[in-house]
Amino acid sequence: MIKQVTAVATRTVKIGWNDGSHSTHDLTPILYNRRSLVPLRENERLFREVKVGTDGRSISWPPNYTISAVTILGSPNNVMTSSDFIRISEEAGLSVEALSKVLGVSRRLITVYRQAAKVIPAHIALAMRHLEQTMTRG
């Protein structure tokens, strides 16, 4: 269940869960997939009014916009912190050079992502999440 939620960037929220964990989610795919949510994608001020839904199983905005936790967790998470980036690459046993080959980017850029000197782009985050899921299945 959702314990807390905060808008942290355009169309992006940070969610605190009952188990004490936190995750950041770019809601852009959800907002663009539902016509009823057009005001949330077009009005940043309204988007920043996000609150935990009354049941703790959703997030909501006035007057009556809601996205369930199930929908959020089922949507691809294309937001990644440098600590997640480092953790996944270390769990995969990939060096900076190997990871640069896997992702098709320079070693320097891998180092930049590891140092949080630049935002990790969505396509890199999704590739890393795929790598993480592949490791847990294999």
N, C-alpha and C positions, 0 to 999 in steps of 0.2 A: 504494500500500500504506500501511497505517496504521503510523506510527512510535510514537505515544504517544496516550494517552487519559486524560482526567480527568473525573470527575463534578463539575460546576460548580453545579448547582442540582437541584431536584426533577425527576427524569426527563430531565435535560439533561446532555450530555457535550460536551467540547471535544476535538476530534481534531486531532492533528498528523500531517500526511501526509509521505511520503518526499520530496516536492518542496519541502518547507520551508513550505508553506502550512498554515494552521489554519482550522478551521471549527467552529461551535457548532451542535449538533443537539438539538432537543427530540424525544425518543424516544417520547413519549406515544402517538402514533398506532400505532406498531409494538407497544408494550407492550399496548395495548388490543385489538389485532387478533389477538393470539396467546394462546390460553389457557395454553400452556406457560410463558409469561412472567409470569403473575399474581404470583408472589413478588417479582419485580423492581419491579412497580408498587406493591405494597403494603408493601414493606420498604425504606425509605430507606437504612438501614445496609447492607443487602446491595447495593443499587444503587451505593453509593459504593465498593464493592470492584472496580469495573470494571478490566479489564486488556486489553492487546492480545492477541488470539488468537495461538496458536503460529505460525500461517502468515502473520500480518500482514495478512490479508484479512478479519479480523473483530474484534469486541470480545467479551469473555466475562466471566462471573461464576461463582463457585463455586456449586454443585458442577459444573454442566454446562449453563449457559445461554449461548447464542451468538447474535449478530446479525451478519450479513455486511455488509461495506462496501457491496456492491451494494444491499442492502436499505436501508441508511441513506441512501445517495445517491439512491435512487429514491423516498424519502419526501419529502413537501413540507417544506421548511425554513422553519419559521415563527419562527425566531430571527433577530434582526437587530440589529447594533450601530449606533450613531449614525454611525460612519464609513461603513458600507455604505449607510445611508440617504442620507447626503450625496452619496456617490459616484454612486448611481443617479439621484438627482434632478438632479445636475449633468450627468451623461452624457445624460439626457433633455432637458436644456436647460430645465428647469422652475423658475420662480421660486417663492418661498415661497407667494405668492398663487395661482399656477397649480396648484401641488401641493396646496394646501388644497382647491381646487375639484375636482381629480381624485379625491382621497381622501375628500372629504366631511367634512372636519374644519376647525377654525378655523386661521387663520394662527399664532395663538399656540401651538397644540398642535404644529404643524409645527416651530416654533422650539424648543419644549421637546424634541422628539425629536432635533433636530439638535444640541442642547447636552447630550444624554445625561442630562437632568434627570429623565427618566421612562422606564421600560421601554417599548419599542415593542410594542404589542399584536400578537398573532398575526395578526389580520385585516389590519392595516396592513402587517406584514412580508410576508404572502402577496401583497397587492396590489402592493407594491413589487417583489417577485420576479417577478410577472407582467409588470409594466412593463419590467423588465430583460430578460426573455425576449422580449418583443414587440420591443424595440429591436434585439436581436441577430438576430432573424429577418427584420426589415423592412429 
